[in-house]
Amino acid sequence: MAAEAQTYQIRAQGQLDAARLARYAAVSVCYVNGETVITAVLPDQSALYGLINRLRDLGVTLIALQREEN
């Protein structure tokens, strides 16, 4: 059984350059109160961990991660 894509919202400290996440096609970035809010539609948890690892590699401080209801 194939997993259904899930939408996640990730809040990170500071303003992250959206171009650094360009390889993730289903990612949108906005800025709120000095934070970067990343909304991502990901096919599975492996892709979620890949995005989290990318943020870690960029030295980004995560504030929150939340799965949105589809």
C-alpha positions as a printed NumPy array, in Angstrom:
array([[ 0.   ,  0.   ,  0.   ],
       [ 1.464,  3.353, -1.055],
       [ 1.55 ,  6.095,  1.541],
       [-0.434,  9.253,  0.882],
       [ 1.557, 12.48 ,  0.626],
       [ 1.432, 14.588,  3.775],
       [ 1.714, 18.325,  4.304],
       [ 4.139, 19.559,  6.961],
       [ 4.801, 23.001,  8.363],
       [ 8.3  , 23.652,  9.677],
       [ 9.199, 26.821, 11.547],
       [12.86 , 27.804, 11.66 ],
       [14.756, 30.609, 13.341],
       [15.796, 33.521, 11.122],
       [15.227, 34.034,  7.416],
       [16.37 , 31.113,  5.307],
       [17.033, 31.744,  1.609],
       [14.297, 29.856, -0.281],
       [16.779, 28.998, -3.065],
       [18.545, 26.651, -0.635],
       [15.48 , 24.414, -0.732],
       [15.058, 24.531, -4.523],
       [15.464, 20.778, -4.991],
       [12.211, 20.224, -3.098],
       [ 9.563, 21.04 , -5.702],
       [ 6.595, 20.971, -3.322],
       [ 8.013, 23.447, -0.799],
       [ 6.875, 27.011, -0.178],
       [ 8.655, 29.473,  2.077],
       [ 7.35 , 32.59 ,  3.807],
       [ 8.637, 34.794,  6.604],
       [ 6.706, 35.654,  9.769],
       [ 8.038, 37.617, 12.749],
       [11.694, 36.859, 12.022],
       [11.049, 33.169, 11.393],
       [11.023, 31.126,  8.223],
       [ 7.848, 29.082,  7.742],
       [ 8.322, 26.185,  5.35 ],
       [ 5.276, 24.338,  4.057],
       [ 6.127, 21.076,  2.319],
       [ 4.034, 18.376,  0.673],
       [ 6.131, 15.228,  0.983],
       [ 5.436, 11.718, -0.281],
       [ 6.692,  9.879,  2.81 ],
       [ 8.657, 10.165,  6.033],
       [11.907,  9.441,  4.224],
       [11.445, 12.68 ,  2.281],
       [10.61 , 14.495,  5.53 ],
       [13.828, 13.274,  7.131],
       [15.723, 14.295,  3.997],
       [14.371, 17.837,  4.328],
       [15.156, 17.945,  8.052],
       [18.697, 16.711,  7.342],
       [19.108, 19.402,  4.666],
       [18.074, 22.06 ,  7.178],
       [20.513, 20.621,  9.723],
       [23.322, 20.713,  7.149],
       [22.532, 24.393,  6.539],
       [22.861, 25.095, 10.266],
       [19.2  , 26.037, 10.627],
       [17.669, 26.057, 14.115],
       [14.259, 24.356, 14.054],
       [11.518, 25.815, 16.224],
       [ 8.59 , 23.557, 15.373],
       [ 7.428, 20.778, 13.058],
       [ 3.745, 20.057, 12.575],
       [ 1.84 , 17.757, 10.233],
       [-1.159, 19.466,  8.679],
       [-4.454, 17.671,  8.119],
       [-5.022, 16.823,  4.442]])
